[in-house]
């Protein structure tokens, strides 16, 4: 009974600690704010909400088109390059929205890369007035859409591959054309997966800070950051965070209500019939190739090439960059965060497995909502809670302040990373655990194995692939993460993401190219490492 309580208590405490910053945002809504809130409420608050909604709508439309269109083509048809595009399209994950924003602005800006290309090809001329400008809201929508559409692509492709040939045959028997079969049969069947992908896109869009800040768009996320950094109003930052949380939860509620009683599974007991791909010829083959190539080129080749071009042209910036220090800082954060997340996710999942407690499962379900909360909100909530705890408990009993232990420290940074990405680690380990039958545990107990010995000698070796997958995903997220690192990092501690942002915020885009290129290259390696897990047929 004692060991049972230890596992239960460990799992409970992990979930409880993760829920503290989430609860802090809600309770902080009722705190008094400064005069800045009254001024902002009468001026920019409506603009924050309007811009956030406009950005979200534009990104959802484009990511649906890009993600679903490419997933449908590579899943149902064979055409030149279809096997290449199957994995190449996920490389868009390697380009964070803020780096894409730097690229698109640099290419189309006055006397930018596009101007240089036209000048070299056709000589001197007034080309600037003919070059389109992608800035402001439109530039932000494009940057986010090309960076995030892979969420929809991966999940839609997985759903399309699972669809039975019986559905396709049914649509043929009903006389449907391929377009009508796609709209009436294939797309509705994949709705849950597509909506799941769009939900992830929505969360990332509402959480985005770097791209919208670069294009000077006032959204709820930039408002939260400015409230704390510029106006030193932590209470109002939490109030805006609460509004943003309501925004996110409203999306989930609306999506669930829209489903009503719709069903997406087949009640038939007939066997699944493996679907065959159709080979495209002629013009259709070319159009399929062209669509996938354009999406791949614009989402990955274009920003990578822009960063590479500037890195070569302005090579002095590369030599001024402390590459080894940035690599060390990045790997240091990745190692500590991955280790903490994997260890505690193992403990939490095993605690739920041996205790079989419904309240514990509810706590765990709530705790994994941290991934749905923007990093800037979690960072502000963490600061708020530590400040409150320090003022009401630590100083009250005469102890020294603990703020310096958590603020501007690696410990504070890793804790907020832990809360933000716990969902990835927990669900990754959980999916592996679901493949281990409980009879395996019972057999181990009959052979005299204790719970700890079963955990160490049976579960951990069996779940090594899940651990590898989780570690790669966490590493990728931390490498790309900007607002949490920007707010909580120690003094003079930089990563590739923060270095690129600092240069860009000072209008030194050429200098931002080198750290951006390194970030893309490192992220690409991690993405290709995960491709065998997420692109299985």
C-alpha positions as CSV (number, residue, x, y, z in Angstrom):
1,X,0.0,0.0,0.0
2,X,2.9,2.3,0.8
3,X,4.4,2.0,-2.7
4,X,1.0,2.6,-4.2
5,X,0.7,5.9,-2.3
6,X,4.2,7.0,-3.4
7,X,3.4,6.5,-7.1
8,X,-0.1,8.2,-6.7
9,X,1.3,11.1,-4.7
10,X,4.2,11.6,-7.3
11,X,1.7,11.7,-10.2
12,X,-0.6,14.0,-8.3
13,X,2.1,16.5,-7.4
14,X,3.4,16.7,-11.0
15,X,0.0,17.5,-12.3
16,X,-0.6,20.0,-9.4
17,X,2.6,21.9,-10.0
18,X,1.8,22.2,-13.8
19,X,-1.7,23.5,-13.0
20,X,-0.4,26.3,-10.7
21,X,0.5,28.8,-13.5
22,X,-2.6,28.0,-15.4
23,X,-4.8,28.7,-12.3
24,X,-2.7,31.9,-11.6
25,X,-3.9,33.4,-14.9
26,X,-7.5,33.0,-13.9
27,X,-7.2,34.3,-10.4
28,X,-5.0,37.3,-11.5
29,X,-7.9,38.5,-13.6
30,X,-9.4,40.1,-10.5
31,X,-6.3,42.0,-9.4
32,X,-6.2,45.8,-9.6
33,X,-4.3,47.2,-12.5
34,X,-2.6,50.6,-13.2
35,X,-4.0,53.5,-15.1
36,X,-2.5,51.9,-18.2
37,X,-5.5,49.4,-18.3
38,X,-8.0,52.2,-18.4
39,X,-6.2,54.0,-21.2
40,X,-5.7,50.8,-23.2
41,X,-9.3,49.7,-22.8
42,X,-10.5,52.9,-24.4
43,X,-7.9,52.8,-27.2
44,X,-6.2,49.6,-28.3
45,X,-8.0,46.7,-26.6
46,X,-10.5,46.4,-29.4
47,X,-7.7,46.6,-31.9
48,X,-5.9,43.7,-30.1
49,X,-8.9,41.5,-30.3
50,X,-9.8,42.4,-33.9
51,X,-6.2,41.9,-35.1
52,X,-6.0,38.5,-33.3
53,X,-9.3,37.4,-34.9
54,X,-8.3,38.6,-38.4
55,X,-4.9,36.9,-38.2
56,X,-6.4,33.7,-36.9
57,X,-9.1,33.5,-39.7
58,X,-6.6,34.2,-42.5
59,X,-4.1,31.6,-41.2
60,X,-6.8,28.9,-40.7
61,X,-8.0,29.4,-44.3
62,X,-4.6,29.2,-45.9
63,X,-3.3,26.3,-43.7
64,X,-6.5,24.4,-44.6
65,X,-5.9,24.8,-48.3
66,X,-2.1,24.2,-48.2
67,X,-2.2,21.3,-45.7
68,X,-5.3,19.4,-46.9
69,X,-4.5,20.0,-50.6
70,X,-0.9,18.6,-50.4
71,X,-2.0,15.7,-48.1
72,X,-4.7,14.7,-50.5
73,X,-2.4,14.6,-53.5
74,X,0.4,12.6,-51.9
75,X,-2.0,10.2,-50.2
76,X,-4.2,9.4,-53.2
77,X,-2.0,9.8,-56.3
78,X,1.3,8.9,-57.7
79,X,3.1,11.6,-59.7
80,X,6.7,12.8,-60.2
81,X,8.1,13.7,-56.8
82,X,5.2,12.4,-54.7
83,X,7.5,10.3,-52.5
84,X,9.8,13.2,-52.1
85,X,7.1,15.7,-51.2
86,X,5.7,13.2,-48.7
87,X,8.5,14.0,-46.2
88,X,9.8,17.3,-47.7
89,X,6.6,19.2,-46.9
90,X,7.2,18.7,-43.1
91,X,10.4,20.7,-43.4
92,X,8.3,23.9,-43.1
93,X,8.4,23.2,-39.3
94,X,12.1,24.1,-39.4
95,X,11.3,27.7,-40.3
96,X,9.6,29.5,-37.3
97,X,7.1,32.2,-38.3
98,X,9.4,35.0,-37.1
99,X,12.2,33.8,-39.4
100,X,9.8,33.5,-42.3
101,X,8.7,37.1,-41.6
102,X,12.4,38.3,-41.8
103,X,12.8,36.5,-45.1
104,X,9.6,37.7,-46.8
105,X,10.3,41.3,-45.7
106,X,13.9,41.2,-46.8
107,X,13.1,39.8,-50.2
108,X,10.3,42.2,-51.2
109,X,11.5,45.3,-49.3
110,X,12.8,48.4,-51.2
111,X,16.2,47.6,-52.6
112,X,15.9,44.1,-51.2
113,X,16.8,40.7,-52.7
114,X,14.1,41.0,-55.4
115,X,15.4,44.4,-56.4
116,X,18.9,43.0,-56.6
117,X,17.8,40.1,-58.8
118,X,15.9,42.3,-61.3
119,X,18.8,44.8,-61.4
120,X,21.4,42.0,-62.2
121,X,19.1,40.6,-64.9
122,X,17.8,43.7,-66.6
123,X,20.1,46.5,-65.4
124,X,19.2,49.8,-63.7
125,X,15.6,50.6,-63.3
126,X,12.7,51.7,-61.1
127,X,11.8,48.3,-59.9
128,X,10.7,49.1,-56.4
129,X,7.3,50.4,-57.4
130,X,6.6,47.2,-59.2
131,X,7.7,44.8,-56.5
132,X,4.8,43.8,-54.2
133,X,5.2,44.5,-50.5
134,X,4.3,41.8,-48.0
135,X,4.2,43.5,-44.6
136,X,1.6,44.2,-42.0
137,X,-1.3,41.8,-41.5
138,X,-0.9,40.1,-44.9
139,X,2.8,39.4,-44.3
140,X,2.1,37.9,-40.9
141,X,-0.7,35.7,-42.3
142,X,1.6,34.4,-45.0
143,X,4.5,33.9,-42.5
144,X,2.3,31.9,-40.1
145,X,0.5,29.9,-42.8
146,X,3.7,28.6,-44.6
147,X,5.3,27.8,-41.2
148,X,2.3,26.0,-39.7
149,X,0.4,24.3,-42.5
150,X,2.4,21.0,-41.8
151,X,0.2,20.5,-38.7
152,X,-2.8,20.0,-41.0
153,X,-0.8,18.2,-43.6
154,X,0.5,15.5,-41.2
155,X,-2.8,14.8,-39.5
156,X,-4.9,15.0,-42.8
157,X,-2.5,12.6,-44.5
158,X,-2.7,10.1,-41.7
159,X,-6.5,10.2,-41.9
160,X,-6.5,9.9,-45.7
161,X,-4.2,6.9,-45.6
162,X,-6.6,5.2,-43.1
163,X,-9.6,5.6,-45.3
164,X,-10.8,2.4,-46.8
165,X,-11.1,1.7,-50.5
166,X,-14.7,0.8,-49.8
167,X,-15.5,4.5,-49.3
168,X,-13.9,5.4,-52.7
169,X,-15.7,2.5,-54.4
170,X,-19.0,3.8,-52.9
171,X,-18.5,7.2,-54.3
172,X,-17.8,5.7,-57.7
173,X,-21.0,3.6,-57.6
174,X,-22.9,6.8,-56.8
175,X,-21.5,8.4,-59.9
176,X,-19.4,11.0,-58.1
177,X,-16.6,12.8,-59.9
178,X,-13.2,12.9,-58.1
179,X,-13.8,16.4,-57.0
180,X,-17.3,15.6,-55.7
181,X,-16.0,12.4,-54.0
182,X,-13.4,14.5,-52.3
183,X,-15.8,17.1,-51.1
184,X,-18.7,14.7,-50.1
185,X,-16.9,11.6,-48.9
186,X,-13.1,11.9,-48.4
187,X,-13.0,15.4,-46.7
188,X,-15.9,14.8,-44.3
189,X,-14.4,11.5,-43.2
190,X,-11.1,13.2,-42.4
191,X,-12.8,16.1,-40.5
192,X,-11.7,15.2,-37.0
193,X,-8.0,15.0,-38.1
194,X,-8.2,18.2,-40.1
195,X,-9.9,20.0,-37.2
196,X,-7.2,18.7,-34.8
197,X,-4.5,20.1,-37.1
198,X,-6.3,23.4,-37.4
199,X,-6.7,23.6,-33.6
200,X,-2.9,23.3,-33.3
201,X,-2.5,26.0,-35.9
202,X,-5.0,28.2,-34.0
203,X,-3.1,27.8,-30.7
204,X,0.2,28.5,-32.4
205,X,-1.2,31.5,-34.2
206,X,-2.7,33.1,-31.1
207,X,0.6,32.4,-29.2
208,X,2.8,33.9,-31.9
209,X,4.9,36.8,-30.8
210,X,8.0,37.2,-33.0
211,X,6.3,37.6,-36.4
212,X,3.5,39.9,-35.3
213,X,5.9,42.0,-33.3
214,X,8.2,42.3,-36.3
215,X,5.3,43.5,-38.6
216,X,4.2,45.8,-35.8
217,X,0.7,44.2,-35.5
218,X,-1.0,44.8,-32.2
219,X,-2.4,41.5,-31.0
220,X,-3.3,40.1,-27.6
221,X,0.1,38.4,-27.4
222,X,2.1,41.6,-28.1
223,X,-0.2,43.4,-25.7
224,X,0.7,40.9,-22.9
225,X,4.4,41.3,-23.6
226,X,4.3,45.1,-23.8
227,X,2.1,45.4,-20.6
228,X,4.8,43.7,-18.6
229,X,8.0,44.8,-20.3
230,X,7.2,48.3,-21.3
231,X,4.6,49.4,-18.7
232,X,5.6,47.1,-15.9
233,X,1.9,46.2,-15.3
234,X,1.9,42.5,-14.4
235,X,-1.7,42.6,-13.4
236,X,-2.9,43.8,-16.8
237,X,-0.6,41.4,-18.6
238,X,-2.5,38.6,-16.7
239,X,-5.8,40.2,-17.5
240,X,-5.0,40.1,-21.3
241,X,-3.7,36.6,-20.8
242,X,-7.2,35.6,-19.4
243,X,-8.9,37.1,-22.5
244,X,-6.6,35.1,-24.7
245,X,-7.3,31.9,-22.8
246,X,-11.0,32.6,-23.2
247,X,-10.4,33.1,-27.0
248,X,-8.7,29.7,-27.2
249,X,-11.3,27.8,-25.1
250,X,-14.1,29.4,-27.1
251,X,-12.6,27.9,-30.3
252,X,-12.7,24.4,-28.8
253,X,-16.3,24.8,-27.5
254,X,-17.5,26.0,-30.9
255,X,-15.7,23.2,-32.7
256,X,-17.3,20.6,-30.4
257,X,-20.8,22.1,-30.8
258,X,-20.4,22.1,-34.5
259,X,-20.0,18.3,-34.5
260,X,-23.3,17.8,-32.8
261,X,-24.1,14.0,-33.1
262,X,-22.0,13.5,-36.2
263,X,-20.1,10.2,-36.4
264,X,-16.8,9.6,-38.2
265,X,-16.3,5.9,-37.8
266,X,-17.9,3.0,-39.6
267,X,-20.4,0.8,-37.9
268,X,-19.8,-1.9,-40.4
269,X,-18.1,-5.1,-39.4
270,X,-16.6,-5.6,-42.8
271,X,-12.9,-5.8,-43.1
272,X,-10.8,-2.7,-44.0
273,X,-9.9,-2.7,-47.7
274,X,-6.5,-1.3,-48.4
275,X,-6.7,1.7,-50.7
276,X,-4.7,1.9,-53.9
277,X,-3.1,5.1,-55.2
278,X,-4.0,6.4,-58.7
279,X,-1.2,7.3,-61.1
280,X,-1.6,10.7,-62.7
281,X,-0.5,11.4,-66.3
282,X,0.0,14.4,-68.5
283,X,-1.4,17.8,-67.4
284,X,-2.9,16.5,-64.1
285,X,0.5,15.0,-63.1
286,X,2.2,18.3,-63.8
287,X,-0.4,20.3,-61.9
288,X,-0.1,18.0,-58.8
289,X,3.7,18.3,-59.0
290,X,3.5,22.1,-59.4
291,X,1.2,22.6,-56.4
292,X,3.3,20.5,-54.1
293,X,6.5,22.1,-55.4
294,X,5.3,25.7,-55.0
295,X,4.2,25.0,-51.4
296,X,7.5,23.3,-50.6
297,X,9.5,26.0,-52.3
298,X,7.7,28.9,-50.6
299,X,7.6,27.2,-47.1
300,X,11.2,26.0,-46.9
301,X,13.5,26.7,-49.9
302,X,12.6,30.4,-50.1
303,X,13.3,31.4,-46.4
304,X,16.3,29.1,-46.2
305,X,17.8,30.6,-49.4
306,X,17.2,34.1,-48.2
307,X,19.0,33.5,-45.0
308,X,21.8,31.7,-46.8
309,X,22.2,34.5,-49.3
310,X,22.5,37.1,-46.6
311,X,24.9,34.9,-44.6
312,X,27.2,34.7,-47.6
313,X,26.9,38.3,-48.7
314,X,27.4,39.6,-45.1
315,X,29.9,37.0,-44.0
316,X,31.4,39.3,-41.4
317,X,28.2,38.8,-39.3
318,X,28.8,35.1,-39.4
319,X,32.3,35.5,-38.0
320,X,31.0,37.9,-35.3
321,X,28.5,35.3,-34.2
322,X,29.5,33.2,-31.1
323,X,28.3,30.0,-32.7
324,X,29.9,27.6,-30.2
325,X,28.3,29.5,-27.3
326,X,24.9,29.5,-28.9
327,X,25.1,25.8,-29.7
328,X,26.2,25.1,-26.1
329,X,23.3,27.2,-24.7
330,X,20.8,25.5,-27.0
331,X,22.0,22.0,-26.3
332,X,22.2,22.7,-22.5
333,X,18.5,23.8,-22.4
334,X,17.4,20.9,-24.6
335,X,19.2,18.4,-22.5
336,X,18.0,19.7,-19.1
337,X,14.4,20.2,-20.3
338,X,14.2,16.8,-22.2
339,X,15.6,15.0,-19.2
340,X,13.1,16.6,-16.7
341,X,10.1,16.1,-19.0
342,X,10.9,12.5,-19.8
343,X,11.6,11.4,-16.2
344,X,8.5,13.1,-14.8
345,X,6.3,11.9,-17.6
346,X,7.4,8.3,-16.9
347,X,6.6,8.8,-13.2
348,X,3.2,10.4,-14.0
349,X,2.1,7.7,-16.5
350,X,3.3,4.8,-14.3
351,X,1.5,6.4,-11.3
352,X,-1.7,6.5,-13.3
353,X,-1.2,2.9,-14.6
354,X,-0.7,1.4,-11.1
355,X,-3.2,3.5,-9.2
356,X,-6.0,3.4,-11.8
357,X,-7.4,6.6,-10.2
358,X,-10.1,8.6,-12.0
359,X,-9.4,11.8,-10.1
360,X,-5.7,11.4,-11.0
361,X,-6.6,11.0,-14.7
362,X,-8.7,14.2,-14.5
363,X,-5.8,16.1,-13.0
364,X,-3.5,14.8,-15.7
365,X,-5.9,15.7,-18.5
366,X,-6.1,19.3,-17.1
367,X,-2.3,19.5,-16.7
368,X,-1.6,18.7,-20.4
369,X,-3.6,21.8,-21.4
370,X,-0.3,23.8,-20.9
371,X,0.5,23.3,-24.6
372,X,-2.6,25.1,-25.5
373,X,-1.5,28.2,-23.6
374,X,0.9,30.6,-25.3
375,X,4.4,30.7,-23.9
376,X,4.2,34.4,-23.1
377,X,1.2,33.7,-20.9
378,X,2.9,30.9,-19.0
379,X,6.0,33.0,-18.5
380,X,4.0,35.9,-17.1
381,X,1.9,33.5,-14.9
382,X,5.1,31.9,-13.6
383,X,6.5,35.3,-12.6
384,X,3.2,36.3,-11.0
385,X,3.0,33.1,-8.9
386,X,6.6,33.3,-7.7
387,X,6.2,37.0,-6.8
388,X,3.0,36.2,-4.9
389,X,4.5,33.2,-3.1
390,X,7.7,35.2,-2.2
391,X,5.7,38.1,-0.8
392,X,3.1,36.1,1.1
393,X,5.1,33.1,2.4
394,X,8.9,33.5,2.0
395,X,9.3,37.0,3.3
396,X,6.5,36.6,5.8
397,X,8.5,34.0,7.7
398,X,11.7,36.0,7.4
399,X,13.5,34.0,4.7
400,X,15.5,35.5,1.9
401,X,13.7,36.3,-1.3
402,X,13.6,33.4,-3.8
403,X,12.9,35.6,-6.9
404,X,16.5,35.6,-8.0
405,X,16.5,31.7,-7.9
406,X,13.7,31.6,-10.5
407,X,13.8,35.0,-12.4
408,X,16.5,35.3,-15.0
409,X,17.8,31.8,-14.3
410,X,18.1,28.4,-16.1
411,X,15.9,26.8,-13.4
412,X,13.0,29.2,-14.1
413,X,13.4,28.7,-17.8
414,X,13.4,24.9,-17.6
415,X,10.3,24.9,-15.3
416,X,8.3,27.0,-17.8
417,X,9.5,24.8,-20.6
418,X,8.4,21.8,-18.6
419,X,4.9,23.3,-18.1
420,X,4.6,24.3,-21.8
421,X,5.8,21.0,-23.3
422,X,4.6,18.5,-20.7
423,X,1.7,17.6,-23.0
424,X,4.1,16.4,-25.7
425,X,6.1,14.3,-23.3
426,X,3.2,12.9,-21.3
427,X,1.1,12.0,-24.4
428,X,4.2,10.5,-26.2
429,X,5.0,8.2,-23.3
430,X,1.3,7.5,-22.7
431,X,0.8,6.3,-26.3
432,X,3.7,3.9,-25.8
433,X,2.2,2.6,-22.5
434,X,-1.1,1.9,-24.2
435,X,0.7,-0.8,-26.2
436,X,1.8,-2.6,-23.1
437,X,-0.9,-5.0,-21.9
438,X,-1.6,-4.9,-18.2
439,X,-1.1,-8.7,-18.2
440,X,2.6,-8.0,-18.7
441,X,2.7,-6.2,-15.4
442,X,0.8,-8.9,-13.7
443,X,3.1,-11.6,-15.0
444,X,6.1,-9.6,-13.7
445,X,4.5,-9.4,-10.3
446,X,3.9,-13.2,-10.2
447,X,7.6,-13.6,-11.0
448,X,8.5,-11.6,-7.9
449,X,9.2,-8.3,-9.6
450,X,8.4,-5.2,-7.5
451,X,6.7,-2.2,-9.1
452,X,9.9,-0.3,-9.4
453,X,11.8,-3.3,-10.9
454,X,8.9,-3.8,-13.4
455,X,9.1,-0.1,-14.3
456,X,12.9,-0.1,-14.8
457,X,13.5,-3.6,-16.3
458,X,10.4,-3.9,-18.5
459,X,8.7,-0.6,-19.2
460,X,11.6,1.7,-19.9
461,X,13.4,-0.7,-22.4
462,X,10.0,-1.3,-24.2
463,X,9.3,2.4,-24.5
464,X,12.8,3.5,-25.8
465,X,11.4,4.4,-29.2
466,X,8.7,6.5,-27.6
467,X,11.3,8.2,-25.5
468,X,13.5,9.0,-28.6
469,X,10.5,10.4,-30.4
470,X,9.5,12.6,-27.4
471,X,13.0,13.8,-26.9
472,X,13.3,14.9,-30.6
473,X,9.9,16.7,-30.5
474,X,10.8,18.5,-27.3
475,X,14.2,19.5,-28.7
476,X,12.6,20.9,-31.8
477,X,10.1,23.0,-29.8
478,X,12.8,24.4,-27.5
479,X,15.1,25.3,-30.3
480,X,12.3,27.3,-31.9
481,X,10.8,28.8,-28.7
482,X,11.1,32.6,-28.5
483,X,8.9,34.4,-25.9
484,X,9.6,32.1,-22.9
485,X,13.3,32.2,-23.6
486,X,13.2,36.0,-24.2
487,X,11.4,36.7,-20.9
488,X,13.1,34.3,-18.5
489,X,16.6,33.7,-19.8
490,X,19.6,34.7,-17.6
491,X,21.4,37.9,-18.4
492,X,23.7,37.6,-21.4
493,X,22.4,34.0,-22.1
494,X,21.3,33.8,-25.8
495,X,20.1,31.1,-28.1
496,X,19.8,31.2,-31.9
497,X,16.2,32.2,-31.6
498,X,16.8,35.2,-29.2
499,X,19.9,36.3,-31.1
500,X,18.0,36.4,-34.4
501,X,15.1,38.3,-32.7
502,X,17.4,40.9,-31.1
503,X,19.1,41.7,-34.4
504,X,15.8,41.9,-36.2
505,X,14.2,44.1,-33.6
506,X,17.2,46.5,-34.1
507,X,16.6,46.5,-37.9
508,X,19.7,44.5,-38.5
509,X,18.1,41.8,-40.6
510,X,21.4,41.0,-42.3
511,X,22.9,40.1,-38.9
512,X,19.8,38.0,-38.1
513,X,20.4,35.8,-41.1
514,X,23.3,33.7,-39.7
515,X,21.6,32.7,-36.4
516,X,18.3,32.1,-38.3
517,X,20.1,29.8,-40.8
518,X,21.7,27.8,-38.0
519,X,18.3,27.5,-36.4
520,X,16.8,26.2,-39.6
521,X,19.6,23.7,-40.2
522,X,19.5,22.3,-36.6
523,X,15.7,22.1,-36.7
524,X,15.7,20.4,-40.1
525,X,18.0,17.6,-38.6
526,X,15.5,17.0,-35.8
527,X,12.5,17.0,-38.2
528,X,14.1,14.5,-40.5
529,X,14.9,12.4,-37.5
530,X,11.2,12.3,-36.6
531,X,9.9,11.7,-40.1
532,X,10.1,7.9,-39.8
533,X,7.7,8.1,-36.8
534,X,5.2,10.5,-38.2
535,X,5.1,9.6,-41.9
536,X,4.5,5.8,-41.7
537,X,2.1,4.5,-44.2
